[in-house]
């Protein structure tokens, strides 16, 4: 009996083992069959994918990776929004560093400037900045015009045409226009700070229209629009380099502001008996908020200039931009204390902006150490230049010349002094670029001079003393502070 039971247990065990082995074999065969089917399906998909571009190429629309394209385009649109918010920052800084009686006037100018910039860029600016040199140039590489308007490139049969997404690897035509349009308006805003508290509103509006419609886009085309500076070479240096606009945006705006200051003259009470008198702004909190808004916006200003969401390059640009701003704050704090024995908040705020302007030309070419050095030099330069311009009796209410003109020139030259492109040849090319963009000064000088002769660009002494808010706008920003006016 025991033997019989033992035989039954052995037989059952053998059967169970055999069944499990057979099941495992069946599972392996099923998995193998699924793998073969999957591989065949993948092969068919790859073949179909390889054949697709050839089919799309017939209608002139090469295949693109929509995932990568959408990510790049979204980043560019976000950066456009960040650059747009910079206009609020400019408005806050200029308002805070000027007197309360001119607040409405300052805010009005900073509201109307981006509106003018966008509309003029739509009418002719975009076409001037990115012309087809082969068909529209008057003087090759210096002035070209691709027609008016911003009609987008289309593909497909007539009546069913859609936006051509092969316009660029990183963004659509519409995104490109809006991003670049924000830069155009930013350039003109710089002039507003230089001429604050004494220019007639009508004169400022006319100047801004001409500046945004013609000067900025033509100057921008020389480098960003593949004009003569983009290919200008000396020795081993291949072309002028201005990554996000230290010269193209900031120094051009600074040159325009310098012309306005010269034609307008200083504010009443600024220079008395040959001595400079401080005219403090009315709201340091507002100025501080404005600087932080500008610092935030610069992540879009420089980060968007990568023209894609490339992870490595975009993150590097954001790091160098932020470190330069931080270093600018520290150096301006130290230098201003050495010069005045006081901790001047306005100098530190402008030091931040100076660092941002200084890094803008080469933000994608600099290491961490390079960006800190550029920020340190820019912050110190702001403090020194504020004193220098004041001794020349150039009345600049917000320090725009020191921030945008001086640091814009330095930042452009810094490309040849620091970072991956640094060389004597590159420095000389950058110097040629700086000299080329100084053309903004005679252009603006002529415009302001003609306007002054034709209509007068400065308000009367009575209007300036009372305040532009009452006289130009018939309203006040702070009624409790302006009761006497």
C-alpha positions as CSV (number, residue, x, y, z in Angstrom):
1,X,0.0,0.0,0.0
2,X,2.8,2.4,0.9
3,X,4.6,1.5,-2.3
4,X,1.4,2.2,-4.3
5,X,1.0,5.6,-2.6
6,X,4.6,6.4,-3.2
7,X,4.3,5.5,-6.9
8,X,1.1,7.7,-7.2
9,X,3.0,10.7,-5.6
10,X,5.9,10.3,-8.0
11,X,3.6,10.1,-11.0
12,X,1.6,13.1,-10.0
13,X,4.8,15.1,-9.4
14,X,6.1,14.1,-12.8
15,X,2.9,15.1,-14.5
16,X,2.9,18.5,-12.7
17,X,6.5,19.2,-13.7
18,X,5.7,18.2,-17.3
19,X,2.6,20.5,-17.5
20,X,4.6,23.5,-16.1
21,X,7.4,22.9,-18.6
22,X,4.9,22.7,-21.4
23,X,3.2,25.9,-20.2
24,X,6.5,27.7,-20.1
25,X,7.3,26.6,-23.6
26,X,3.9,27.9,-24.8
27,X,4.5,31.2,-23.1
28,X,7.9,31.6,-24.7
29,X,6.5,30.7,-28.1
30,X,3.7,33.3,-27.7
31,X,6.2,36.0,-26.5
32,X,8.4,35.2,-29.5
33,X,5.5,35.4,-31.9
34,X,4.4,38.8,-30.3
35,X,8.0,40.1,-30.7
36,X,8.1,39.1,-34.3
37,X,4.7,40.8,-35.0
38,X,5.8,44.0,-33.1
39,X,9.1,44.1,-35.1
40,X,7.3,43.7,-38.3
41,X,4.9,46.5,-37.3
42,X,7.8,48.7,-36.3
43,X,9.5,48.0,-39.6
44,X,6.3,49.0,-41.5
45,X,6.0,52.2,-39.5
46,X,9.7,53.1,-40.1
47,X,9.2,52.4,-43.8
48,X,6.1,54.6,-43.9
49,X,7.9,57.3,-42.0
50,X,10.8,57.2,-44.4
51,X,8.5,57.4,-47.3
52,X,6.4,60.3,-45.8
53,X,8.9,63.2,-46.4
54,X,9.2,62.3,-50.1
55,X,5.4,62.5,-50.4
56,X,5.2,65.8,-48.5
57,X,8.2,67.3,-50.3
58,X,6.0,67.3,-53.4
59,X,3.9,70.1,-52.0
60,X,6.9,71.9,-50.5
61,X,6.3,71.1,-46.8
62,X,9.1,69.0,-45.4
63,X,8.3,66.8,-42.4
64,X,9.1,68.1,-38.9
65,X,9.0,66.7,-35.5
66,X,5.9,68.3,-34.1
67,X,6.8,67.5,-30.5
68,X,10.1,69.3,-30.6
69,X,8.6,72.1,-32.8
70,X,5.7,72.7,-30.4
71,X,8.1,72.8,-27.4
72,X,10.3,75.3,-29.1
73,X,7.4,77.5,-30.2
74,X,5.8,77.5,-26.8
75,X,9.2,78.6,-25.2
76,X,9.4,81.4,-27.8
77,X,5.9,82.5,-27.0
78,X,6.6,82.5,-23.3
79,X,9.7,84.6,-23.9
80,X,7.6,87.0,-25.9
81,X,5.4,87.5,-22.9
82,X,8.3,88.0,-20.6
83,X,9.8,90.7,-22.9
84,X,6.3,92.3,-23.1
85,X,6.2,92.6,-19.3
86,X,9.5,94.5,-19.4
87,X,7.5,97.5,-20.6
88,X,5.8,97.6,-17.2
89,X,9.2,97.4,-15.6
90,X,10.5,100.4,-17.7
91,X,7.3,102.3,-16.8
92,X,7.8,101.6,-13.0
93,X,11.5,102.5,-13.0
94,X,11.1,105.7,-15.0
95,X,8.1,106.8,-12.8
96,X,9.8,105.9,-9.6
97,X,13.0,107.8,-10.4
98,X,11.1,111.0,-11.5
99,X,8.9,113.4,-9.7
100,X,5.3,112.8,-8.7
101,X,4.0,115.7,-10.7
102,X,5.0,114.0,-14.0
103,X,3.8,110.5,-13.2
104,X,0.8,110.4,-15.6
105,X,3.0,111.7,-18.4
106,X,5.7,109.0,-17.8
107,X,3.0,106.2,-17.7
108,X,1.4,107.6,-20.8
109,X,4.6,107.5,-22.8
110,X,5.4,104.0,-21.6
111,X,2.0,102.8,-22.6
112,X,1.9,104.4,-26.0
113,X,5.5,103.4,-26.9
114,X,4.9,99.6,-27.3
115,X,1.7,100.3,-29.2
116,X,3.6,102.5,-31.7
117,X,6.4,100.0,-31.8
118,X,4.2,97.1,-32.7
119,X,2.2,98.9,-35.3
120,X,5.2,100.4,-37.1
121,X,6.9,97.0,-37.0
122,X,3.8,95.6,-38.7
123,X,3.7,98.2,-41.3
124,X,7.3,98.2,-42.4
125,X,9.7,97.4,-39.6
126,X,9.7,93.6,-39.9
127,X,10.3,93.8,-43.7
128,X,13.1,96.3,-43.2
129,X,14.8,94.2,-40.6
130,X,14.6,90.9,-42.5
131,X,14.8,91.9,-46.2
132,X,15.5,89.7,-49.2
133,X,18.9,91.2,-50.0
134,X,19.0,89.6,-53.4
135,X,15.8,91.3,-54.7
136,X,15.3,94.4,-52.6
137,X,18.6,95.9,-51.5
138,X,19.4,99.4,-52.5
139,X,23.0,99.3,-51.0
140,X,23.8,95.6,-50.5
141,X,23.8,94.7,-46.8
142,X,23.0,98.2,-45.6
143,X,19.4,98.9,-46.6
144,X,16.9,96.4,-47.9
145,X,13.1,96.3,-48.0
146,X,11.0,93.3,-48.4
147,X,7.7,95.1,-48.9
148,X,5.0,96.2,-46.4
149,X,3.0,94.2,-44.0
150,X,3.6,90.8,-42.4
151,X,2.0,88.3,-44.7
152,X,2.9,84.8,-43.6
153,X,4.4,82.0,-45.8
154,X,1.7,79.5,-46.9
155,X,1.7,76.0,-48.4
156,X,-0.9,73.8,-50.1
157,X,-3.2,74.0,-53.0
158,X,-5.0,77.3,-53.7
159,X,-8.1,77.7,-51.5
160,X,-6.7,75.3,-48.9
161,X,-3.5,77.0,-48.0
162,X,-2.2,76.7,-44.4
163,X,0.7,78.3,-42.5
164,X,4.1,76.9,-43.6
165,X,5.6,75.4,-40.5
166,X,8.9,74.9,-42.2
167,X,9.4,78.7,-41.9
168,X,11.9,77.9,-39.1
169,X,12.9,74.9,-37.0
170,X,12.0,76.6,-33.7
171,X,8.9,78.8,-34.2
172,X,6.2,80.0,-36.6
173,X,6.2,83.1,-38.7
174,X,3.7,84.8,-36.2
175,X,5.8,84.0,-33.2
176,X,8.9,85.4,-34.9
177,X,7.2,88.6,-35.7
178,X,5.8,89.2,-32.2
179,X,9.0,88.3,-30.5
180,X,11.0,90.7,-32.7
181,X,8.4,93.4,-32.4
182,X,8.7,93.5,-28.7
183,X,12.4,94.3,-29.1
184,X,11.6,97.2,-31.4
185,X,9.4,98.8,-28.8
186,X,12.0,98.2,-26.0
187,X,14.6,100.1,-28.0
188,X,12.4,103.2,-28.1
189,X,11.5,103.0,-24.5
190,X,15.1,103.8,-23.5
191,X,14.8,107.2,-25.1
192,X,11.8,108.0,-22.9
193,X,13.8,107.8,-19.7
194,X,16.5,110.1,-21.1
195,X,14.1,112.9,-22.1
196,X,11.7,112.6,-19.1
197,X,10.0,115.5,-17.4
198,X,10.5,118.1,-20.1
199,X,9.6,116.9,-23.6
200,X,6.3,117.6,-25.3
201,X,4.2,114.5,-25.7
202,X,3.5,115.2,-29.4
203,X,7.2,115.6,-30.2
204,X,8.0,112.3,-28.4
205,X,5.3,110.4,-30.3
206,X,6.5,111.6,-33.7
207,X,10.1,110.8,-32.8
208,X,9.1,107.3,-31.6
209,X,7.2,106.6,-34.8
210,X,10.3,107.4,-36.9
211,X,12.7,105.6,-34.6
212,X,10.7,102.4,-34.5
213,X,9.6,102.4,-38.2
214,X,13.0,103.1,-39.7
215,X,16.1,103.5,-37.6
216,X,15.8,100.4,-35.4
217,X,14.8,97.9,-38.1
218,X,17.5,99.1,-40.6
219,X,20.2,99.0,-37.9
220,X,19.0,95.5,-36.8
221,X,19.1,94.2,-40.3
222,X,22.9,94.8,-40.4
223,X,23.4,91.8,-38.1
224,X,20.2,89.9,-37.3
225,X,18.9,90.4,-40.8
226,X,22.0,89.0,-42.4
227,X,23.3,92.4,-43.5
228,X,26.9,93.6,-43.8
229,X,27.9,93.2,-40.1
230,X,26.9,89.6,-40.0
231,X,29.6,88.7,-42.4
232,X,32.2,91.4,-41.7
233,X,35.5,89.7,-40.8
234,X,38.9,90.6,-39.6
235,X,41.5,87.9,-39.4
236,X,40.0,84.8,-37.8
237,X,36.9,86.6,-36.6
238,X,33.8,85.7,-38.7
239,X,31.3,88.4,-38.3
240,X,30.1,90.9,-35.7
241,X,28.4,89.2,-32.8
242,X,25.5,90.6,-30.7
243,X,23.5,87.7,-29.3
244,X,20.5,89.6,-27.9
245,X,21.1,93.3,-28.5
246,X,23.7,95.1,-26.3
247,X,24.3,97.3,-29.3
248,X,21.4,96.7,-31.6
249,X,18.8,97.4,-28.9
250,X,20.4,99.1,-25.9
251,X,23.2,101.3,-27.4
252,X,20.9,102.3,-30.3
253,X,18.3,103.4,-27.7
254,X,21.1,105.1,-25.7
255,X,22.4,107.0,-28.7
256,X,18.9,108.2,-29.4
257,X,18.5,109.4,-25.8
258,X,21.8,111.2,-25.9
259,X,20.6,113.2,-28.9
260,X,17.4,114.1,-27.1
261,X,19.2,115.3,-24.0
262,X,21.5,117.6,-26.1
263,X,18.6,119.2,-27.9
264,X,16.3,119.5,-24.9
265,X,18.9,120.7,-22.3
266,X,18.7,120.0,-18.6
267,X,15.6,120.3,-16.4
268,X,15.0,123.5,-14.6
269,X,16.9,123.6,-11.3
270,X,19.2,120.7,-12.2
271,X,22.4,122.8,-12.7
272,X,22.6,126.1,-10.7
273,X,25.6,128.3,-10.6
274,X,27.6,125.6,-12.4
275,X,26.8,123.0,-9.7
276,X,24.7,119.9,-10.1
277,X,21.7,119.5,-7.8
278,X,20.1,116.2,-7.1
279,X,16.4,115.9,-8.2
280,X,15.3,112.8,-6.4
281,X,12.6,110.5,-7.7
282,X,9.3,110.2,-5.8
283,X,9.0,106.5,-5.3
284,X,11.9,104.1,-4.6
285,X,9.5,101.2,-4.0
286,X,8.1,101.7,-7.5
287,X,11.6,101.9,-9.0
288,X,12.6,98.7,-7.2
289,X,9.5,96.8,-8.4
290,X,10.4,98.0,-11.9
291,X,13.9,96.6,-11.8
292,X,12.8,93.2,-10.6
293,X,10.2,93.1,-13.4
294,X,13.0,93.9,-15.9
295,X,15.3,91.3,-14.3
296,X,12.4,88.8,-14.8
297,X,11.8,89.9,-18.3
298,X,15.4,89.5,-19.2
299,X,15.0,85.7,-18.9
300,X,12.8,86.1,-22.0
301,X,14.9,88.8,-23.6
302,X,18.1,86.6,-23.5
303,X,16.6,83.2,-23.1
304,X,14.3,83.7,-26.1
305,X,17.3,84.9,-28.2
306,X,18.4,81.2,-28.3
307,X,15.5,81.0,-30.8
308,X,14.7,77.5,-29.5
309,X,14.1,75.6,-26.3
310,X,17.5,73.9,-26.6
311,X,18.0,72.6,-23.0
312,X,21.8,73.1,-22.7
313,X,22.1,76.5,-24.4
314,X,18.9,78.0,-22.9
315,X,19.9,77.0,-19.4
316,X,23.4,78.4,-19.8
317,X,22.0,81.7,-21.1
318,X,19.7,82.0,-18.1
319,X,22.5,81.3,-15.7
320,X,24.9,83.8,-17.2
321,X,22.2,86.4,-17.4
322,X,21.2,86.1,-13.8
323,X,24.8,86.0,-12.5
324,X,25.8,89.2,-14.4
325,X,22.8,91.0,-12.9
326,X,23.8,89.8,-9.4
327,X,27.4,90.9,-9.9
328,X,26.3,94.2,-11.2
329,X,24.3,94.9,-8.0
330,X,27.3,94.0,-5.8
331,X,29.9,96.1,-7.7
332,X,27.6,99.2,-7.9
333,X,27.0,98.9,-4.2
334,X,30.7,98.9,-3.4
335,X,31.8,101.6,-5.9
336,X,29.0,104.0,-5.0
337,X,29.8,103.7,-1.3
338,X,33.5,104.4,-2.0
339,X,32.5,107.5,-4.0
340,X,29.8,108.9,-1.8
341,X,30.1,107.1,1.6
342,X,26.4,106.3,1.3
343,X,24.5,103.2,0.3
344,X,22.6,104.5,-2.7
345,X,19.7,102.3,-3.7
346,X,19.2,103.9,-7.1
347,X,22.8,103.0,-8.0
348,X,22.3,99.4,-7.0
349,X,19.1,99.2,-9.0
350,X,20.9,100.6,-12.1
351,X,23.8,98.3,-11.4
352,X,21.5,95.3,-11.8
353,X,20.3,96.7,-15.1
354,X,23.9,97.5,-16.2
355,X,24.9,93.9,-15.6
356,X,21.9,92.7,-17.6
357,X,22.8,95.0,-20.5
358,X,26.5,94.1,-20.4
359,X,25.9,90.3,-20.6
360,X,23.3,90.6,-23.4
361,X,25.7,90.6,-26.4
362,X,27.5,87.4,-25.4
363,X,25.2,85.5,-22.9
364,X,25.5,82.3,-24.9
365,X,29.3,82.5,-25.2
366,X,30.3,83.1,-21.6
367,X,31.3,80.8,-18.7
368,X,30.1,81.4,-15.1
369,X,33.3,83.3,-14.3
370,X,33.1,85.4,-17.5
371,X,29.5,86.4,-16.8
372,X,30.4,87.5,-13.2
373,X,33.3,89.6,-14.4
374,X,31.2,91.3,-17.0
375,X,28.5,92.0,-14.4
376,X,31.1,93.4,-11.9
377,X,32.6,95.7,-14.6
378,X,29.2,96.8,-15.8
379,X,27.9,97.7,-12.3
380,X,31.0,99.7,-11.6
381,X,30.7,101.4,-15.0
382,X,27.2,102.5,-14.3
383,X,28.2,104.4,-11.1
384,X,31.2,106.0,-12.8
385,X,29.3,107.0,-15.9
386,X,26.4,108.6,-13.9
387,X,29.0,110.9,-12.3
388,X,30.7,111.5,-15.6
389,X,27.6,112.5,-17.5
390,X,26.5,114.7,-14.7
391,X,29.8,116.6,-14.8
392,X,29.2,117.1,-18.6
393,X,25.8,118.6,-17.6
394,X,23.9,115.9,-19.5
395,X,20.7,115.7,-17.5
396,X,19.6,112.0,-17.5
397,X,16.8,111.6,-15.0
398,X,16.9,107.8,-14.7
399,X,20.5,107.0,-15.6
400,X,19.6,105.5,-19.0
401,X,22.8,106.7,-20.7
402,X,24.9,104.9,-18.1
403,X,22.9,101.7,-18.2
404,X,22.0,101.3,-21.9
405,X,24.6,103.3,-23.8
406,X,27.8,102.8,-21.7
407,X,27.1,99.2,-20.7
408,X,25.7,98.4,-24.1
409,X,29.0,99.4,-25.7
410,X,31.0,97.6,-23.1
411,X,28.9,94.4,-23.4
412,X,29.4,94.4,-27.1
413,X,33.2,94.8,-26.8
414,X,33.2,92.1,-24.0
415,X,32.4,89.5,-26.6
416,X,36.0,90.0,-27.9
417,X,37.4,90.1,-24.3
418,X,35.7,87.2,-22.6
419,X,34.2,83.8,-23.5
420,X,34.5,81.4,-26.4
421,X,34.9,84.1,-29.1
422,X,37.5,86.2,-27.3
423,X,40.4,87.3,-29.5
424,X,42.0,90.5,-30.8
425,X,40.4,90.0,-34.2
426,X,36.9,89.6,-32.7
427,X,37.4,92.6,-30.5
428,X,38.2,94.7,-33.6
429,X,35.1,93.4,-35.3
430,X,33.0,94.3,-32.3
431,X,34.6,97.8,-32.3
432,X,33.5,98.2,-35.9
433,X,30.0,97.2,-34.9
434,X,29.9,99.7,-32.0
435,X,30.9,102.4,-34.4
436,X,28.3,101.4,-36.9
437,X,25.4,101.5,-34.4
438,X,26.5,105.0,-33.4
439,X,24.7,106.1,-36.6
440,X,21.6,106.2,-34.3
441,X,23.0,109.4,-32.8
442,X,23.1,111.6,-35.9
443,X,19.8,110.2,-37.1
444,X,18.1,111.0,-33.7
445,X,19.9,114.4,-33.5
446,X,18.5,115.4,-36.9
447,X,15.0,114.3,-36.1
448,X,15.0,116.1,-32.7
449,X,16.5,119.2,-34.3
450,X,13.9,119.4,-37.1
451,X,11.1,118.8,-34.7
452,X,12.4,121.5,-32.4
453,X,12.5,124.0,-35.2
454,X,9.2,122.9,-36.6
455,X,7.1,122.7,-33.4
456,X,9.3,123.0,-30.4
457,X,10.0,119.9,-28.4
458,X,10.2,121.3,-24.9
459,X,7.4,122.3,-22.7
460,X,7.3,125.9,-21.3
461,X,9.1,126.8,-18.0
462,X,5.7,127.3,-16.4
463,X,4.4,123.9,-17.5
464,X,7.6,122.2,-16.4
465,X,7.5,123.8,-13.0
466,X,3.8,123.0,-12.5
467,X,4.1,119.5,-13.8
468,X,3.4,117.7,-17.1
469,X,0.4,115.8,-15.6
470,X,-1.7,118.9,-15.2
471,X,-0.7,120.7,-18.4
472,X,-0.4,117.8,-20.8
473,X,-3.1,115.4,-19.5
474,X,-5.3,117.5,-17.1
475,X,-5.1,114.8,-14.5
476,X,-2.9,113.8,-11.6
477,X,-1.6,110.4,-10.3
478,X,-1.5,111.5,-6.6
479,X,-4.0,114.2,-5.9
480,X,-3.1,114.4,-2.2
481,X,0.5,115.1,-3.1
482,X,-0.2,117.7,-5.8
483,X,-2.7,120.0,-4.0
484,X,-0.5,123.0,-4.5
485,X,-0.2,122.3,-8.3
